[in-house]
Amino acid sequence: MTAAVTAAPPSKTGAGALKNLRPRHRALGKLLLLAVVAAVLVPIATAHWSGAAWPHALTVDVSEPLGKASDWIIDNRDSNPLFVYFLGHVSNALIVAIRAVYVVLLAAGWAGVTAAAGLIAWRVAGWRLAASAVVALLACGALGMWIPTMQTLALMVVAVLASVVVGALLGLAAGLSERMYRMLRPVLDTMQALPAYAYLLPVVLVFGMGVPAAVLATVVYAAPPMARLTALGLRSADGGVMEAVTSLGATFRQRLFSARLPLARKELLLGLNQTIMMALSMAVIASVIGAAGLGDRVYQALASVDVGAALAAGIPIVLLAVILDRVTGAAGEKLGSHEAPARWKWGVVAAGTVVVALAARFADRLDWPDAWVVRIAPTVNDAVDWMTDHLYTGVPYVGGTADWAARFTTWILDPVRSGLTWLPWWSVLLIVAALAWLIGTWRTALTAVLAMAAIGYLGVWKASLDTLSQVLAAVAVTLVLGFAIGIAAARSNRFERLLRPVLDVFQTMPQFVYLIPVVALFGVGRAPAVAAAVVYALPAVVRITTQGLRQVDPAALEASRSMGATTAQQLRQVQLPLARPALLLAVNQGVVLTLAVVIIGGLVGGGALGYDVVFGLAQGDLATGLVAGAAIVCLGLMLDRVTQPTGRRTHEGKGA
């Protein structure tokens, strides 16, 4: 009896060791099989197409068919039934909706709009948020941007609503069906990774310059975060709760509305937050194709290198984002609570808004008074000049910002680019296949390899490797900073509260606004392009990391504490493993957001694919712009596949 008891633990230990060895054996088997395939195919490839660069014989020229497609759209835009009876109605509906919102805002006047914002914020979150909303709108007027703010607000109301509806429907389909999730994943990758400048030209070809094209471009860019986070919330619903609801005989609809959606409420609110932020960040880019408002003011100011005027228009964008974020977040929290509706408060909101708006109209005070405008542009421009004179170079001991950029380029960007371009084209495909197969399935590896091969087939292999070097550097910096800041925010409520407005500013301030200060501090080249990408992608990584760590089951943390685990051990052995889906989503968002800002690299001397996209839009060259945009999408698809575990490995992780 004693022998049997003493023999049992080694048996379990041995079984556990064998189980741990299985993934290693499987990975080794994959590498051996890939080596055999390479031993057969590589000699054949090098015999036919020698050299490190992608073979010219394996490229295709798409300029002629894309040029014909562009001409066909222009010739048939006013006569083809698809344009006349479908796309034309979509365009008209968007124009009517935005015009209706704008007319209502103008009719209410600055006093009515401010009162409405304050009363709605009071209704859903209390007097503190109400005071913040009032101060924010008054600041927009004081900066001399009241009318542009109303134009942008009208555009964003329609664009955000459309983005939320589209994103929620896509996320619902992906969250409830594994097949739909696999089908929609590359679509969402394409929507989010394709730079805005790349699809502005085809959108303008179809809808022309103006508001409809701007709204649709914003929806394409802002809907994917809502879809991804909705799917994440539905797919990560507590299995025990769902099993209990099913055992009570609930129908599919009852399980969805009584269990899945309430359990996914935090992810839905985070998705709404990300959608609002990304929609407002598109305000400047949308101004390129005729959207009026704050974005147009920023774009015009930067065209004349007036940082002060650009900041005066950029600050209201941030204030709008912060207030919309806080109000919608508080409304979502209240929807999930058991608080009584208190409908009389909505009556107070409506009555108060009407009374203030009518009083302003009778007093002939609908427009913001010019005497109340504060001019900040001269002061800001003086500050930028001082920074350029004193921080650019010559700072004792630490060196100037230009020196930092030069070292970053010399020590990191140049070696990475040289290493990638030195590798033979077939070895790059092998490395991609190995990385994707090790963390996924053969389908994952095949998708990643085909994405890289498509880049070479389109004839932009060298430019894509240059862009890839910048993206890898930016993603590495973003993830290191994002994970560190996210962990700190998850462990400290005070730090998270202090960090939240900073993240809002970074995520909503248009890239064009901080582009000139970045160039003034770091010069022109690839380093400022990487800095811009990090600033833009960092907030999403921090938010998702914080959210994932905070959602770890408290019972698991309590169990680890009762066993004497230290804080570091809890983080390393409990929180990080349990928050793995959120961390992987953070990696994904870091990759796609960095790629989305790769266009900035073309504007500040980064060259590569970003420059090609800018050149294509500026010259109306559909082939150049779309080919470069398609290459960026392929890069995003490849990076997604080599960073997102799928298939058997994922299920084993869940089972463990």
C-alpha positions as CSV (number, residue, x, y, z in Angstrom):
1,M,0.0,0.0,0.0
2,T,2.8,2.4,1.0
3,A,4.7,1.5,-2.2
4,A,1.7,2.3,-4.3
5,V,1.2,5.6,-2.7
6,T,4.9,6.6,-3.0
7,A,5.0,5.5,-6.6
8,A,2.1,7.7,-7.7
9,P,3.7,11.1,-7.5
10,P,6.6,10.2,-9.8
11,S,4.1,8.8,-12.3
12,K,2.2,12.2,-12.3
13,T,5.4,14.1,-12.5
14,G,6.6,12.0,-15.5
15,A,3.2,12.5,-17.2
16,G,3.5,16.3,-16.7
17,A,7.0,16.3,-18.0
18,L,6.0,14.4,-21.1
19,K,3.1,16.8,-21.6
20,N,5.5,19.8,-21.4
21,L,7.8,18.1,-23.9
22,R,5.1,17.6,-26.5
23,P,5.1,21.2,-27.8
24,R,8.9,21.1,-28.0
25,H,8.8,17.9,-30.0
26,R,6.1,19.3,-32.2
27,A,8.1,22.5,-32.9
28,L,11.2,20.5,-33.7
29,G,9.2,18.3,-36.1
30,K,7.8,21.4,-37.8
31,L,11.3,22.8,-38.2
32,L,12.7,19.5,-39.6
33,L,9.9,19.2,-42.1
34,L,10.4,22.8,-43.2
35,A,14.1,22.1,-43.6
36,V,13.4,19.2,-45.8
37,V,11.0,21.3,-48.0
38,A,13.7,24.1,-48.1
39,A,16.4,21.6,-49.1
40,V,14.3,20.6,-52.1
41,L,12.9,24.0,-53.2
42,V,15.7,26.4,-52.5
43,P,18.2,24.9,-55.0
44,I,15.5,25.0,-57.6
45,A,14.7,28.6,-56.8
46,T,18.3,29.8,-56.8
47,A,19.0,28.0,-60.1
48,H,16.2,29.9,-61.9
49,W,16.3,33.2,-60.0
50,S,19.7,34.0,-58.4
51,G,20.5,37.0,-56.3
52,A,19.3,38.4,-53.0
53,A,16.6,40.8,-54.4
54,W,13.2,39.6,-55.5
55,P,13.4,38.2,-59.1
56,H,12.2,40.7,-61.7
57,A,10.7,37.7,-63.7
58,L,8.3,37.1,-60.7
59,T,6.8,40.6,-60.8
60,V,3.7,42.0,-62.5
61,D,2.8,45.5,-63.7
62,V,-0.7,46.5,-62.5
63,S,-0.5,50.1,-63.6
64,E,-2.4,49.5,-66.9
65,P,-5.5,47.6,-65.4
66,L,-5.7,50.0,-62.5
67,G,-5.6,53.0,-64.9
68,K,-8.4,51.4,-66.9
69,A,-10.4,50.9,-63.8
70,S,-10.0,54.5,-62.7
71,D,-11.1,55.7,-66.2
72,W,-14.1,53.4,-66.1
73,I,-15.2,54.8,-62.7
74,I,-14.9,58.4,-63.9
75,D,-16.8,57.7,-67.1
76,N,-19.7,55.7,-65.5
77,R,-20.1,57.5,-62.2
78,D,-23.1,59.5,-63.4
79,S,-24.8,56.8,-65.4
80,N,-24.1,53.3,-64.1
81,P,-27.1,51.9,-62.0
82,L,-24.7,50.9,-59.2
83,F,-23.7,54.5,-58.7
84,V,-27.0,56.1,-59.4
85,Y,-29.4,53.8,-57.5
86,F,-27.2,52.6,-54.6
87,L,-24.0,54.5,-54.0
88,G,-25.7,57.8,-54.9
89,H,-28.4,57.1,-52.2
90,V,-25.7,56.3,-49.6
91,S,-24.0,59.6,-50.4
92,N,-27.2,61.6,-50.2
93,A,-28.2,59.9,-46.9
94,L,-24.9,60.8,-45.3
95,I,-25.1,64.4,-46.6
96,V,-28.6,64.8,-45.2
97,A,-27.7,63.3,-41.8
98,I,-24.7,65.5,-41.3
99,R,-26.5,68.6,-42.5
100,A,-29.4,67.9,-40.1
101,V,-27.0,67.5,-37.1
102,Y,-25.1,70.6,-38.1
103,V,-28.3,72.7,-38.5
104,V,-29.5,71.6,-35.1
105,L,-26.2,72.6,-33.5
106,L,-26.3,76.0,-35.2
107,A,-29.9,76.6,-34.2
108,A,-29.1,75.8,-30.6
109,G,-26.2,78.3,-30.6
110,W,-23.1,78.2,-28.5
111,A,-25.1,78.6,-25.3
112,G,-27.6,75.9,-26.2
113,V,-25.0,73.3,-27.2
114,T,-22.9,74.0,-24.1
115,A,-26.0,73.7,-21.9
116,A,-27.0,70.4,-23.6
117,A,-23.5,69.0,-23.2
118,G,-23.4,70.0,-19.5
119,L,-26.9,68.7,-18.7
120,I,-26.4,65.3,-20.5
121,A,-23.1,64.8,-18.7
122,W,-24.8,65.7,-15.4
123,R,-27.6,63.2,-16.2
124,V,-25.2,60.3,-16.9
125,A,-22.2,61.0,-14.6
126,G,-22.8,63.8,-12.2
127,W,-21.8,67.4,-11.8
128,R,-18.0,67.0,-12.1
129,L,-18.2,65.6,-15.6
130,A,-20.9,68.2,-16.4
131,A,-18.5,71.0,-15.4
132,S,-15.7,69.4,-17.5
133,A,-18.0,69.3,-20.5
134,V,-19.0,72.9,-20.2
135,V,-15.4,74.0,-19.7
136,A,-14.3,72.0,-22.7
137,L,-16.8,73.5,-25.1
138,L,-16.2,77.0,-23.7
139,A,-12.5,76.4,-24.4
140,C,-13.3,75.5,-28.1
141,G,-15.1,78.8,-28.4
142,A,-12.3,80.8,-26.6
143,L,-9.8,79.4,-29.1
144,G,-11.8,80.9,-31.9
145,M,-12.9,77.5,-33.2
146,W,-16.6,77.3,-32.4
147,I,-17.9,76.9,-36.0
148,P,-15.2,74.4,-37.1
149,T,-15.9,72.5,-33.9
150,M,-19.6,72.2,-34.7
151,Q,-18.7,71.1,-38.3
152,T,-16.4,68.4,-36.9
153,L,-19.0,67.4,-34.3
154,A,-21.7,66.9,-36.8
155,L,-19.4,64.8,-39.0
156,M,-18.2,62.8,-36.1
157,V,-21.6,62.1,-34.7
158,V,-22.7,60.4,-38.0
159,A,-19.3,58.7,-38.6
160,V,-19.1,57.3,-35.0
161,L,-22.6,56.0,-35.1
162,A,-22.0,54.3,-38.5
163,S,-18.7,52.9,-37.2
164,V,-20.2,51.5,-34.0
165,V,-23.1,49.9,-35.9
166,V,-20.8,48.3,-38.5
167,G,-18.2,47.3,-36.0
168,A,-20.7,45.8,-33.5
169,L,-22.4,43.8,-36.3
170,L,-19.1,42.5,-37.5
171,G,-17.9,41.7,-34.0
172,L,-21.2,40.0,-33.2
173,A,-20.8,37.7,-36.2
174,A,-17.1,37.0,-35.4
175,G,-17.8,36.4,-31.7
176,L,-20.6,33.9,-32.2
177,S,-19.1,32.0,-35.1
178,E,-15.6,30.6,-35.4
179,R,-15.9,30.4,-39.2
180,M,-17.0,34.0,-39.4
181,Y,-14.2,35.0,-37.1
182,R,-11.6,33.4,-39.5
183,M,-13.3,35.0,-42.5
184,L,-13.6,38.5,-41.0
185,R,-10.1,38.5,-39.5
186,P,-8.2,39.3,-42.7
187,V,-11.0,41.8,-43.7
188,L,-10.5,43.7,-40.4
189,D,-6.7,43.5,-40.8
190,T,-7.1,45.1,-44.3
191,M,-9.5,47.8,-43.1
192,Q,-7.2,48.8,-40.3
193,A,-3.8,48.3,-41.9
194,L,-4.5,50.0,-45.2
195,P,-3.3,53.6,-44.8
196,A,-6.0,56.2,-45.1
197,Y,-4.2,57.9,-48.0
198,A,-4.2,54.6,-50.0
199,Y,-8.0,54.3,-50.0
200,L,-8.8,58.1,-50.1
201,L,-8.1,58.0,-53.9
202,P,-10.6,55.2,-54.7
203,V,-13.2,56.6,-52.3
204,V,-12.9,60.0,-54.0
205,L,-13.1,58.4,-57.4
206,V,-16.4,56.8,-56.4
207,F,-18.0,59.5,-54.2
208,G,-16.1,62.6,-55.3
209,M,-14.6,65.2,-53.0
210,G,-16.6,66.1,-50.0
211,V,-18.4,64.8,-46.9
212,P,-19.6,61.3,-48.0
213,A,-16.1,60.2,-48.9
214,A,-14.8,61.6,-45.6
215,V,-17.4,59.7,-43.6
216,L,-16.8,56.4,-45.4
217,A,-13.0,56.7,-45.0
218,T,-13.6,57.3,-41.3
219,V,-15.9,54.3,-41.0
220,V,-13.3,52.0,-42.7
221,Y,-10.7,53.2,-40.3
222,A,-12.7,53.4,-37.0
223,A,-15.0,50.3,-37.2
224,P,-12.3,47.5,-36.8
225,P,-11.5,48.3,-33.1
226,M,-15.2,48.0,-32.2
227,A,-15.5,44.8,-34.2
228,R,-12.3,43.2,-32.6
229,L,-13.2,44.1,-29.0
230,T,-16.8,43.0,-29.5
231,A,-15.6,39.7,-30.7
232,L,-13.1,39.4,-27.9
233,G,-15.7,40.1,-25.3
234,L,-18.2,37.6,-26.7
235,R,-15.5,34.9,-27.2
236,S,-14.1,35.3,-23.7
237,A,-17.4,35.0,-21.9
238,D,-17.2,33.0,-18.7
239,G,-17.8,29.3,-19.7
240,G,-19.3,28.5,-16.3
241,V,-21.9,31.3,-16.6
242,M,-22.8,30.3,-20.1
243,E,-23.2,26.6,-19.1
244,A,-25.4,27.6,-16.2
245,V,-27.6,29.8,-18.4
246,T,-27.9,26.9,-21.0
247,S,-28.8,24.4,-18.3
248,L,-31.7,26.6,-17.3
249,G,-33.2,26.2,-20.8
250,A,-32.4,29.6,-22.2
251,T,-32.7,30.1,-25.9
252,F,-29.9,31.4,-28.1
253,R,-31.4,34.9,-28.0
254,Q,-31.8,34.8,-24.3
255,R,-28.2,33.6,-23.8
256,L,-27.0,36.4,-26.0
257,F,-28.8,39.3,-24.4
258,S,-28.9,38.0,-20.8
259,A,-25.4,36.6,-20.5
260,R,-22.9,37.2,-23.4
261,L,-23.5,40.9,-24.0
262,P,-23.6,41.8,-20.3
263,L,-20.4,39.9,-19.7
264,A,-18.8,41.7,-22.6
265,R,-19.8,45.1,-21.5
266,K,-16.3,46.3,-20.6
267,E,-15.0,45.2,-24.0
268,L,-17.9,46.9,-25.7
269,L,-17.2,50.2,-23.8
270,L,-13.5,50.0,-24.7
271,G,-14.4,49.4,-28.3
272,L,-16.7,52.5,-28.3
273,N,-13.8,54.4,-26.7
274,Q,-11.3,53.3,-29.4
275,T,-13.8,54.0,-32.2
276,I,-14.4,57.6,-31.0
277,M,-10.7,58.2,-30.6
278,M,-9.8,56.8,-34.1
279,A,-12.7,58.6,-35.8
280,L,-11.6,61.9,-34.4
281,S,-8.0,61.2,-35.3
282,M,-9.2,60.9,-38.9
283,A,-10.5,64.5,-38.9
284,V,-7.3,66.0,-40.4
285,I,-6.9,63.3,-43.0
286,A,-10.6,63.6,-44.0
287,S,-10.0,67.3,-44.6
288,V,-7.7,66.4,-47.5
289,I,-10.7,65.2,-49.5
290,G,-13.0,68.1,-48.7
291,A,-14.3,67.6,-45.1
292,A,-14.6,71.0,-43.4
293,G,-14.1,71.6,-39.7
294,L,-11.2,71.4,-37.3
295,G,-9.3,69.1,-39.6
296,D,-9.3,71.6,-42.4
297,R,-8.0,74.3,-40.1
298,V,-5.2,72.0,-38.9
299,Y,-4.3,71.1,-42.5
300,Q,-4.3,74.7,-43.7
301,A,-2.2,75.8,-40.7
302,L,0.4,73.1,-41.3
303,A,0.6,73.9,-45.0
304,S,1.9,77.3,-43.9
305,V,4.1,75.8,-41.1
306,D,2.1,77.6,-38.4
307,V,2.3,75.3,-35.4
308,G,0.3,77.7,-33.2
309,A,-2.7,77.8,-35.4
310,A,-2.5,74.0,-35.9
311,L,-2.5,73.5,-32.1
312,A,-5.4,75.9,-31.7
313,A,-7.5,73.7,-34.0
314,G,-6.0,70.5,-32.6
315,I,-6.9,71.2,-29.0
316,P,-10.7,71.2,-29.6
317,I,-10.3,67.8,-31.3
318,V,-8.8,66.4,-28.1
319,L,-11.4,68.1,-25.9
320,L,-14.2,66.6,-28.1
321,A,-12.7,63.2,-27.8
322,V,-12.3,63.4,-24.0
323,I,-15.8,64.6,-23.4
324,L,-17.4,62.0,-25.8
325,D,-15.3,59.3,-24.2
326,R,-16.3,60.2,-20.7
327,V,-20.0,60.7,-21.4
328,T,-20.4,57.5,-23.4
329,G,-18.3,55.5,-20.9
330,A,-20.5,56.8,-18.0
331,A,-23.7,56.1,-19.9
332,G,-22.5,52.5,-20.6
333,E,-21.7,52.0,-16.9
334,K,-25.1,53.2,-15.9
335,L,-26.8,50.9,-18.4
336,G,-25.1,48.0,-16.7
337,S,-26.1,49.0,-13.2
338,H,-29.3,48.4,-11.3
339,E,-29.9,52.1,-10.7
340,A,-33.5,53.4,-11.2
341,P,-34.0,55.2,-14.5
342,A,-35.0,58.6,-13.0
343,R,-36.7,59.7,-16.2
344,W,-37.5,63.1,-14.8
345,K,-33.8,64.0,-15.2
346,W,-34.1,63.6,-19.0
347,G,-37.0,66.1,-18.9
348,V,-34.7,68.5,-17.1
349,V,-32.1,68.0,-19.8
350,A,-34.5,68.7,-22.6
351,A,-36.2,71.6,-20.9
352,G,-33.0,73.2,-19.8
353,T,-31.5,73.0,-23.3
354,V,-34.6,74.5,-25.0
355,V,-34.8,77.3,-22.5
356,V,-31.1,78.3,-22.9
357,A,-31.2,78.0,-26.7
358,L,-34.3,80.2,-26.9
359,A,-32.8,82.7,-24.6
360,A,-29.7,82.9,-26.7
361,R,-31.8,83.3,-29.9
362,F,-33.9,86.1,-28.4
363,A,-30.8,87.9,-27.2
364,D,-29.2,87.4,-30.6
365,R,-26.2,85.6,-29.1
366,L,-26.1,82.4,-31.2
367,D,-22.6,83.1,-32.5
368,W,-19.5,83.0,-30.2
369,P,-18.5,86.6,-29.5
370,D,-15.2,87.7,-31.1
371,A,-14.2,89.6,-28.0
372,W,-14.0,86.3,-26.1
373,V,-11.4,84.7,-28.4
374,V,-7.9,84.1,-27.0
375,R,-5.0,84.0,-29.6
376,I,-2.5,81.3,-28.6
377,A,-0.7,80.9,-31.9
378,P,2.0,83.5,-31.3
379,T,3.0,82.1,-27.9
380,V,3.0,78.5,-29.2
381,N,5.2,79.5,-32.2
382,D,7.7,81.2,-29.9
383,A,7.9,78.1,-27.7
384,V,8.5,75.9,-30.7
385,D,11.3,78.3,-31.8
386,W,12.9,78.1,-28.3
387,M,12.8,74.3,-28.4
388,T,14.4,74.2,-31.7
389,D,17.1,76.6,-30.7
390,H,17.9,75.0,-27.3
391,L,17.1,71.2,-27.5
392,Y,17.9,70.3,-31.1
393,T,21.6,69.9,-30.5
394,G,24.4,71.0,-28.2
395,V,22.8,70.0,-24.9
396,P,25.6,69.2,-22.4
397,Y,26.3,65.6,-21.5
398,V,23.1,64.1,-23.0
399,G,23.2,65.6,-26.4
400,G,20.4,67.1,-28.4
401,T,17.3,65.4,-29.8
402,A,18.9,65.5,-33.3
403,D,21.8,63.4,-31.8
404,W,19.3,60.9,-30.3
405,A,17.6,60.5,-33.7
406,A,21.0,60.1,-35.4
407,R,22.0,57.4,-33.0
408,F,18.7,55.6,-33.2
409,T,19.0,55.6,-37.0
410,T,22.7,54.5,-37.0
411,W,22.4,51.8,-34.3
412,I,19.0,50.4,-34.9
413,L,17.2,51.4,-38.1
414,D,20.2,51.1,-40.5
415,P,21.3,47.6,-39.2
416,V,17.8,46.3,-39.3
417,R,17.2,47.5,-42.9
418,S,20.6,46.3,-44.0
419,G,20.1,42.9,-42.5
420,L,16.7,42.5,-44.2
421,T,17.9,43.6,-47.6
422,W,21.0,41.5,-47.3
423,L,19.0,38.3,-46.8
424,P,18.1,36.4,-50.0
425,W,14.4,36.7,-50.9
426,W,13.9,33.0,-50.4
427,S,15.4,33.1,-46.9
428,V,13.0,35.8,-45.9
429,L,10.1,33.6,-47.0
430,L,11.6,30.7,-45.0
431,I,11.9,32.8,-41.8
432,V,8.4,34.0,-42.1
433,A,7.1,30.4,-42.7
434,A,9.1,29.1,-39.7
435,L,7.8,31.8,-37.3
436,A,4.2,31.6,-38.4
437,W,4.2,27.7,-38.3
438,L,5.8,27.5,-34.9
439,I,3.0,29.5,-33.2
440,G,0.2,28.4,-35.5
441,T,-0.8,25.9,-38.2
442,W,0.4,25.3,-41.7
443,R,-2.4,27.4,-42.9
444,T,-1.1,30.3,-40.8
445,A,2.4,29.8,-42.3
446,L,1.0,29.6,-45.9
447,T,-0.9,32.8,-45.4
448,A,2.1,34.7,-44.1
449,V,4.3,33.4,-46.9
450,L,1.8,34.2,-49.6
451,A,1.5,37.7,-48.1
452,M,5.2,38.3,-48.4
453,A,5.3,36.7,-51.9
454,A,2.5,39.1,-53.0
455,I,4.7,42.0,-52.0
456,G,7.5,40.8,-54.3
457,Y,5.0,40.0,-57.0
458,L,3.8,43.6,-56.9
459,G,7.3,44.8,-57.5
460,V,7.9,46.7,-54.2
461,W,10.1,44.2,-52.4
462,K,13.0,46.6,-51.5
463,A,10.7,49.4,-50.4
464,S,8.6,47.0,-48.3
465,L,11.7,45.7,-46.5
466,D,12.7,49.3,-45.7
467,T,9.2,49.9,-44.3
468,L,9.3,46.6,-42.4
469,S,12.5,47.8,-40.7
470,Q,10.8,50.9,-39.5
471,V,7.7,49.0,-38.4
472,L,9.7,46.4,-36.4
473,A,11.6,49.2,-34.6
474,A,8.5,51.1,-33.8
475,V,6.5,48.0,-32.7
476,A,9.4,46.9,-30.4
477,V,9.6,50.3,-28.7
478,T,5.8,50.5,-28.5
479,L,5.4,47.1,-26.9
480,V,8.2,47.7,-24.4
481,L,6.7,51.0,-23.3
482,G,3.1,49.9,-23.6
483,F,3.4,46.8,-21.6
484,A,5.4,48.5,-18.8
485,I,3.0,51.4,-18.6
486,G,0.0,49.1,-18.8
487,I,1.2,46.9,-16.0
488,A,1.8,50.0,-13.8
489,A,-1.6,51.4,-14.6
490,A,-3.3,48.0,-13.8
491,R,-1.6,47.9,-10.4
492,S,-2.4,51.5,-9.4
493,N,-5.8,53.2,-9.7
494,R,-4.3,56.6,-9.1
495,F,-1.7,56.2,-11.9
496,E,-4.4,55.0,-14.3
497,R,-6.5,58.1,-13.5
498,L,-3.6,60.4,-14.1
499,L,-2.6,58.5,-17.2
500,R,-6.0,58.5,-18.8
501,P,-6.1,62.2,-20.1
502,V,-2.5,61.8,-21.3
503,L,-3.5,58.8,-23.4
504,D,-6.6,60.7,-24.7
505,V,-4.4,63.5,-25.8
506,F,-1.8,61.3,-27.6
507,Q,-4.5,59.2,-29.3
508,T,-6.8,62.0,-30.4
509,M,-4.3,64.8,-31.3
510,P,-4.0,64.6,-35.1
511,Q,-0.7,63.2,-36.2
512,F,-0.2,66.3,-38.3
513,V,-0.3,68.6,-35.2
514,Y,2.7,67.0,-33.5
515,L,4.4,66.3,-36.8
516,I,6.1,69.7,-37.0
517,P,7.4,69.7,-33.4
518,V,8.7,66.1,-33.9
519,V,10.5,67.2,-37.1
520,A,11.7,70.4,-35.3
521,L,13.2,68.2,-32.5
522,F,14.4,65.2,-34.4
523,G,15.0,66.5,-37.9
524,V,13.8,64.8,-41.1
525,G,14.2,61.1,-41.7
526,R,13.1,57.7,-40.5
527,A,13.6,58.4,-36.8
528,P,10.8,61.0,-36.6
529,A,8.6,58.6,-38.6
530,V,9.2,55.9,-35.9
531,A,8.5,58.4,-33.1
532,A,5.2,59.4,-34.7
533,A,4.2,55.8,-35.0
534,V,5.1,55.1,-31.4
535,V,3.1,58.1,-30.1
536,Y,0.1,57.0,-32.1
537,A,0.1,53.3,-31.3
538,L,1.1,53.5,-27.6
539,P,-2.2,54.5,-26.1
540,A,-4.1,51.5,-27.6
541,V,-1.5,49.1,-26.3
542,V,-1.5,50.6,-22.8
543,R,-5.4,50.6,-22.6
544,I,-5.8,47.0,-23.8
545,T,-3.0,45.8,-21.5
546,T,-4.5,47.5,-18.5
547,Q,-7.9,46.2,-19.3
548,G,-6.7,42.7,-19.7
549,L,-4.7,42.6,-16.5
550,R,-7.6,44.1,-14.5
551,Q,-10.0,41.5,-15.8
552,V,-8.0,38.6,-14.3
553,D,-10.1,36.5,-12.0
554,P,-9.7,37.9,-8.4
555,A,-10.0,34.4,-7.1
556,A,-6.9,33.3,-8.9
557,L,-4.9,36.2,-7.4
558,E,-6.2,35.5,-4.0
559,A,-5.2,31.9,-4.3
560,S,-1.7,32.8,-5.3
561,R,-1.4,35.3,-2.4
562,S,-2.6,32.6,0.0
563,M,0.2,30.4,-1.2
564,G,2.8,33.1,-0.5
565,A,3.4,34.4,-4.0
566,T,5.2,37.7,-4.2
567,T,3.9,40.6,-6.3
568,A,6.3,39.8,-9.1
569,Q,5.3,36.1,-9.1
570,Q,1.6,37.0,-9.2
571,L,2.3,39.1,-12.3
572,R,4.5,36.7,-14.0
573,Q,2.8,33.4,-13.2
574,V,-0.9,34.4,-12.8
575,Q,-1.9,37.8,-14.4
576,L,0.2,37.7,-17.6
577,P,-0.8,34.1,-18.5
578,L,-4.5,34.7,-17.8
579,A,-4.5,38.0,-19.7
580,R,-2.9,36.4,-22.7
581,P,-5.8,37.0,-25.1
582,A,-5.8,40.7,-24.3
583,L,-2.0,40.9,-24.5
584,L,-2.1,39.3,-28.0
585,L,-4.7,41.8,-29.0
586,A,-2.5,44.6,-27.8
587,V,0.4,43.2,-29.9
588,N,-2.0,43.1,-32.9
589,Q,-3.2,46.7,-32.3
590,G,0.4,47.8,-32.0
591,V,1.3,46.3,-35.3
592,V,-1.7,47.6,-37.3
593,L,-1.7,51.1,-35.7
594,T,2.0,51.4,-36.5
595,L,1.4,50.4,-40.0
596,A,-1.5,52.8,-40.2
597,V,0.8,55.7,-39.4
598,V,3.6,54.5,-41.8
599,I,2.2,57.2,-44.1
600,I,3.7,59.8,-41.7
601,G,7.1,58.4,-42.6
602,G,6.6,59.4,-46.2
603,L,5.8,63.0,-45.2
604,V,8.9,63.5,-43.0
605,G,11.5,61.8,-45.1
606,G,11.0,58.2,-44.1
607,G,10.6,57.2,-47.8
608,A,9.7,53.6,-48.7
609,L,6.0,52.7,-49.0
610,G,4.8,55.7,-47.2
611,Y,6.3,58.0,-49.8
612,D,4.7,56.0,-52.6
613,V,1.3,56.3,-51.0
614,V,1.6,60.0,-50.6
615,F,2.9,60.4,-54.1
616,G,0.0,58.4,-55.5
617,L,-2.6,60.5,-53.9
618,A,-0.9,63.8,-54.7
619,Q,-0.5,62.9,-58.4
620,G,-3.8,61.0,-58.8
621,D,-1.8,57.9,-59.6
622,L,-4.1,55.0,-58.6
623,A,-1.5,52.3,-59.4
624,T,1.3,53.7,-57.3
625,G,-0.9,54.5,-54.3
626,L,-2.9,51.3,-54.3
627,V,0.2,49.1,-54.9
628,A,2.0,50.6,-52.0
629,G,-1.1,50.4,-49.8
630,A,-1.6,46.8,-50.8
631,A,2.0,46.1,-49.8
632,I,1.4,47.7,-46.4
633,V,-1.7,45.5,-45.9
634,C,0.4,42.4,-46.8
635,L,3.0,43.4,-44.3
636,G,0.3,43.8,-41.7
637,L,-1.2,40.4,-42.5
638,M,2.2,38.7,-42.3
639,L,3.1,40.4,-39.0
640,D,-0.3,39.5,-37.6
641,R,0.2,35.8,-38.5
642,V,3.6,35.6,-36.9
643,T,2.4,37.3,-33.7
644,Q,-1.0,35.8,-33.2
645,P,-1.1,32.1,-32.1
646,T,-3.8,30.1,-33.8
647,G,-5.0,26.5,-34.1
648,R,-3.8,23.8,-31.9
649,R,-1.4,25.9,-29.9
650,T,-4.2,28.3,-28.9
651,H,-6.5,25.5,-27.8
652,E,-3.7,23.9,-25.8
653,G,-3.1,27.2,-24.0
654,K,-6.7,27.5,-23.1
655,G,-6.8,24.0,-21.9
656,A,-3.8,24.5,-19.8
